[in-house]
Amino acid sequence: MSADTRAIYDLSFESSAPPERLLAAATDFSKRRPDFWPGITRRQYRVYSLGHHTAEVEEGTAPVHHRYRYDWTDDGLVRATTIDATAVRTGSVWEMRVGPRPGGGSKVHLHLEVAYKGPVGALVGLAMRLTRGGAYRGSFSKTLAILEADA
């Protein structure tokens, strides 16, 4: 991914949910995954492989889909690398780091490195640039609200 075609977003969040809850949702590749992540429809969710700290899955909401390779560590890092997608190039990255927040709950940092492609990608990329990653922020905020209510 060349530096001139990618967009980088760094977003920070705080949550009342404990880190373990957020990490469990990020690495839950069961049929419940779309319940936690509003950007995933059941129709476009498929697990191709699942290992101890890895998964290869297809996720999305029509007309956009992503095939990711997920890798995660025991210390709070989850990384999804694009294998194939409708609107982003192979090698684009979504990364979440979760840690405890003083007084309880979690601090979350999302780091995204995205190279958009095609007509849908051009529209999504423009919207992301204009809102400084607002759609990523909004989607993840919905996930946090679900996890906080479910905790």
C-alpha positions in Angstrom: 0.0 0.0 0.0 1.7 3.2 -1.1 1.6 6.1 1.4 0.1 8.5 -1.1 -3.1 6.4 -1.6 -3.9 5.5 2.0 -5.9 7.3 4.6 -4.9 6.9 8.3 -7.3 7.3 11.1 -6.5 7.2 14.9 -9.6 7.3 17.1 -9.8 7.0 20.9 -12.7 5.9 23.0 -13.6 5.2 26.6 -16.1 2.6 27.7 -17.6 1.4 31.0 -17.3 -2.1 29.7 -14.2 -4.0 31.0 -11.3 -4.7 28.5 -12.0 -8.4 28.6 -15.6 -7.8 27.3 -14.4 -5.7 24.4 -11.7 -8.1 23.5 -14.1 -11.1 23.7 -16.4 -9.3 21.3 -13.6 -8.4 18.9 -12.5 -12.1 18.8 -15.9 -13.8 18.9 -16.3 -15.4 15.5 -19.5 -17.3 16.5 -22.9 -16.7 14.9 -23.4 -13.9 17.5 -20.7 -11.6 15.9 -23.3 -9.6 13.9 -25.1 -8.9 17.2 -22.1 -6.9 18.5 -21.0 -5.3 15.2 -23.7 -3.4 13.4 -21.6 -3.1 10.3 -21.8 -6.9 9.8 -25.0 -8.5 8.3 -25.6 -12.2 8.8 -26.0 -12.6 5.1 -22.4 -11.4 4.5 -20.8 -13.0 7.5 -18.8 -16.2 6.9 -15.9 -17.8 8.8 -13.3 -19.5 6.6 -10.9 -20.5 9.3 -10.4 -20.1 13.0 -7.3 -20.7 15.0 -6.1 -20.0 18.6 -5.2 -16.3 17.8 -6.3 -16.1 14.2 -9.4 -16.1 12.0 -10.2 -15.5 8.4 -13.6 -14.2 7.8 -15.8 -12.3 5.4 -17.9 -9.5 6.9 -19.9 -6.6 5.6 -23.1 -4.9 4.7 -24.2 -4.8 1.0 -22.8 -3.5 -1.2 -19.5 -3.5 0.8 -17.8 -6.6 2.0 -14.4 -7.4 3.5 -12.4 -10.6 3.7 -10.1 -10.2 6.7 -7.3 -12.1 8.4 -7.6 -11.4 12.1 -4.7 -11.8 14.5 -4.8 -11.0 18.2 -2.6 -11.2 21.2 -3.3 -11.8 24.9 -2.3 -8.3 25.8 -5.2 -6.4 24.2 -4.3 -6.0 20.5 -6.6 -7.2 17.7 -5.6 -6.6 14.1 -7.6 -7.2 10.9 -5.8 -7.1 7.6 -7.8 -7.0 4.3 -7.4 -9.9 2.1 -10.1 -8.9 -0.4 -12.8 -6.2 -0.3 -15.2 -4.3 -2.4 -14.0 -0.8 -1.6 -10.5 -1.1 0.0 -7.3 -2.5 -1.2 -5.6 -5.6 0.0 -3.3 -4.9 3.0 -5.6 -2.2 4.5 -5.6 -2.5 8.3 -8.0 -2.1 11.2 -6.4 -2.4 14.6 -7.8 -2.1 18.1 -5.9 -1.8 21.3 -7.8 -2.1 24.5 -6.6 -1.5 28.1 -8.0 -0.7 31.5 -9.3 2.8 32.3 -8.4 4.2 35.7 -11.5 3.7 37.9 -12.9 0.9 35.8 -13.9 0.3 32.2 -11.7 0.5 29.2 -9.6 2.8 27.0 -9.7 1.9 23.3 -7.6 3.1 20.5 -8.5 2.3 16.9 -5.9 2.7 14.2 -6.9 2.3 10.6 -4.8 2.4 7.4 -7.1 2.3 4.5 -6.5 2.5 0.7 -9.8 2.9 -1.1 -10.5 1.5 -4.5 -13.2 1.5 -7.2 -16.3 3.8 -7.4 -17.7 2.7 -4.0 -14.3 3.2 -2.4 -14.0 6.6 -3.9 -17.3 7.6 -2.3 -16.5 6.0 1.0 -13.1 7.6 1.0 -14.4 11.0 0.3 -17.0 10.7 3.1 -14.3 9.5 5.5 -12.0 12.3 4.7 -14.7 14.9 5.0 -15.8 13.6 8.4 -12.2 12.6 9.6 -13.2 9.0 10.0 -16.7 9.8 11.3 -18.4 6.7 10.0 -15.7 4.5 11.7 -16.3 6.5 14.9 -20.1 6.2 14.7 -20.0 2.4 13.9 -17.6 1.7 16.7 -19.7 3.8 19.1 -22.7 1.6 18.3 -20.7 -1.5 19.1 -19.6 0.1 22.5 -23.2 0.9 23.4 -24.2 -2.7 22.7 -21.4 -4.1 24.8 -21.9 -1.7 27.6 -25.7 -2.5 27.8 -24.8 -6.3 27.6 -22.2 -6.1 30.3 
